[in-house]
Amino acid sequence: MQIDITFQDKHLKQVFRAVADEIASPEQMLGSIGESLLRVNKDRHLDGKDPDGNEWEPLAASTLKEKRKGGPLNKTGEMLQSFNYQVTSNTLTLGFDGQRNAQLAIWHHEGTDPYLIEPLNKKALSFGGGFYKKVNHPGLPSRQLVGFSAADEVLVGEVIDDHLTAIINRINS
């Protein structure tokens, strides 16, 4: 008695070829990862949390006195609107556009030492209901904006799994 088993590798070769093609040109998968990381980082920013989910240091009483919704960085919403991702070939970059917004993001992320604020175009600064020729700013605490937490790593793994599963499912149909 004899049993013959013939292995049909055509389908498996198609799957391997499709996955190899995706790895060779990962722009679409990196775009999906960028969208996901952008969303979770914006959500953390709006919730006032760092990449690991820890609460940022509260705003100073003098800042809160200005009655700016979410503090000075959210006053216009411009900085968060400039937060984006870019895919070039096999590289995903997540960050801020524009020199001014990029500089604000660095100060926000890393914090600053104390510094002096002086008016640029006027004789005085308006702050907290008063006018001043100069203000000694106490500096900004670090409020990390961008990072890659353990939760982000899991998210990226899930996006990759979903992306490759979709590729395999297309071959199966």
C-alpha positions as CSV (number, residue, x, y, z in Angstrom):
1,M,0.0,0.0,0.0
2,Q,1.2,3.5,-0.9
3,I,0.0,7.0,-0.4
4,D,1.3,9.8,-2.7
5,I,1.0,13.4,-1.5
6,T,1.8,16.2,-4.0
7,F,2.5,19.6,-2.6
8,Q,1.1,22.4,-4.7
9,D,3.3,25.4,-4.0
10,K,1.8,27.9,-6.6
11,H,-0.4,29.6,-4.0
12,L,2.4,29.8,-1.4
13,K,4.8,31.3,-4.0
14,Q,2.2,33.9,-4.8
15,V,1.9,34.8,-1.1
16,F,5.7,35.0,-0.6
17,R,6.0,37.1,-3.8
18,A,3.3,39.5,-2.7
19,V,4.8,39.9,0.8
20,A,8.3,40.3,-0.7
21,D,7.0,43.1,-3.0
22,E,5.4,44.8,0.0
23,I,8.6,44.7,1.9
24,A,10.5,46.0,-1.1
25,S,8.1,49.0,-1.5
26,P,6.6,49.6,1.9
27,E,5.2,53.1,1.3
28,Q,1.5,52.0,1.6
29,M,2.1,50.1,4.8
30,L,4.2,52.9,6.3
31,G,1.3,55.3,5.4
32,S,-1.0,53.2,7.4
33,I,1.4,53.1,10.3
34,G,1.8,56.9,10.0
35,E,-1.9,57.5,10.1
36,S,-2.2,55.3,13.3
37,L,0.7,56.9,15.1
38,L,-0.5,60.4,14.1
39,R,-3.9,59.7,15.6
40,V,-2.7,58.3,18.9
41,N,-0.1,61.1,19.3
42,K,-2.7,63.8,18.6
43,D,-5.1,62.2,21.1
44,R,-2.3,62.1,23.8
45,H,-1.5,65.8,23.1
46,L,-5.2,66.8,23.5
47,D,-5.4,64.7,26.7
48,G,-2.2,66.3,28.0
49,K,-0.2,63.1,28.3
50,D,3.3,62.0,27.2
51,P,3.9,59.0,24.9
52,D,3.8,56.6,27.9
53,G,0.4,58.0,29.1
54,N,1.7,60.1,32.0
55,E,0.0,63.4,32.7
56,W,1.9,66.5,31.7
57,E,2.9,68.9,34.4
58,P,-0.1,71.3,34.9
59,L,-0.1,74.8,33.3
60,A,1.1,77.6,35.6
61,A,-1.5,79.7,37.3
62,S,-0.4,82.7,35.3
63,T,-1.0,80.8,32.1
64,L,-4.4,79.7,33.3
65,K,-5.2,83.3,34.2
66,E,-4.9,84.2,30.5
67,K,-8.0,81.9,29.9
68,R,-6.5,80.3,26.9
69,K,-8.2,77.0,26.1
70,G,-5.6,74.3,26.5
71,G,-2.8,76.7,27.1
72,P,-0.8,78.8,24.7
73,L,0.1,75.8,22.4
74,N,-3.5,75.1,21.7
75,K,-4.6,78.7,21.5
76,T,-4.8,78.8,17.7
77,G,-4.6,75.0,17.1
78,E,-1.9,75.8,14.5
79,M,0.9,73.7,16.1
80,L,-1.2,70.6,16.3
81,Q,-2.4,71.1,12.7
82,S,1.2,71.2,11.6
83,F,1.8,67.8,13.2
84,N,1.9,65.2,10.5
85,Y,3.7,62.2,9.0
86,Q,5.6,61.8,5.8
87,V,6.6,58.6,3.9
88,T,9.6,58.7,1.6
89,S,10.6,55.3,0.1
90,N,11.2,53.1,3.2
91,T,11.2,55.9,5.8
92,L,8.3,57.2,8.0
93,T,8.8,60.6,9.6
94,L,6.4,61.9,12.3
95,G,6.8,65.5,13.3
96,F,5.9,69.2,13.0
97,D,6.0,71.4,9.8
98,G,7.1,75.0,9.7
99,Q,10.0,76.5,11.5
100,R,8.0,78.3,14.2
101,N,5.8,75.3,15.0
102,A,8.8,73.0,15.0
103,Q,10.6,75.3,17.4
104,L,7.5,75.5,19.7
105,A,7.3,71.7,19.6
106,I,11.0,71.3,20.6
107,W,10.4,73.8,23.5
108,H,7.3,71.9,24.5
109,H,8.9,68.5,24.2
110,E,12.3,69.2,25.9
111,G,11.3,72.1,28.2
112,T,13.3,75.3,28.5
113,D,15.5,77.1,31.0
114,P,14.2,80.5,32.3
115,Y,14.3,83.3,29.8
116,L,13.6,86.9,29.3
117,I,10.6,88.1,27.1
118,E,10.8,91.6,25.7
119,P,8.5,93.3,23.2
120,L,9.6,93.1,19.6
121,N,7.4,95.7,17.9
122,K,5.7,97.6,20.8
123,K,6.8,99.4,23.9
124,A,5.2,96.9,26.3
125,L,3.9,93.4,26.7
126,S,0.3,92.7,27.7
127,F,0.0,89.8,30.1
128,G,-2.3,88.8,32.9
129,G,-4.2,92.1,32.7
130,G,-1.0,94.3,33.0
131,F,1.6,95.9,30.8
132,Y,5.3,95.2,31.2
133,K,8.5,96.3,29.5
134,K,9.9,92.8,30.0
135,V,8.9,89.5,31.7
136,N,11.2,87.0,33.3
137,H,9.7,83.7,32.1
138,P,10.4,80.8,34.6
139,G,10.9,78.4,31.7
140,L,8.8,75.5,30.4
141,P,8.7,72.0,31.9
142,S,9.2,69.2,29.5
143,R,5.8,68.0,28.2
144,Q,6.8,65.3,25.7
145,L,4.8,65.3,22.5
146,V,6.2,62.5,20.4
147,G,7.7,59.2,21.3
148,F,7.4,55.5,20.7
149,S,5.8,53.7,23.7
150,A,5.2,50.0,24.2
151,A,1.6,50.7,23.3
152,D,2.8,52.3,20.0
153,E,4.9,49.2,19.3
154,V,1.9,47.0,19.7
155,L,-0.2,49.3,17.5
156,V,2.4,49.2,14.7
157,G,2.5,45.4,15.0
158,E,-1.3,45.3,14.6
159,V,-1.2,47.6,11.6
160,I,1.5,45.4,9.9
161,D,-0.5,42.3,10.7
162,D,-3.7,43.8,9.2
163,H,-1.8,45.1,6.2
164,L,-0.2,41.7,5.4
165,T,-3.4,39.9,6.1
166,A,-5.2,42.1,3.5
167,I,-2.5,41.2,1.0
168,I,-2.9,37.5,1.6
169,N,-6.7,37.8,1.5
170,R,-6.4,39.5,-1.9
171,I,-4.4,36.5,-3.2
172,N,-7.0,34.1,-1.8
173,S,-9.9,35.7,-3.6
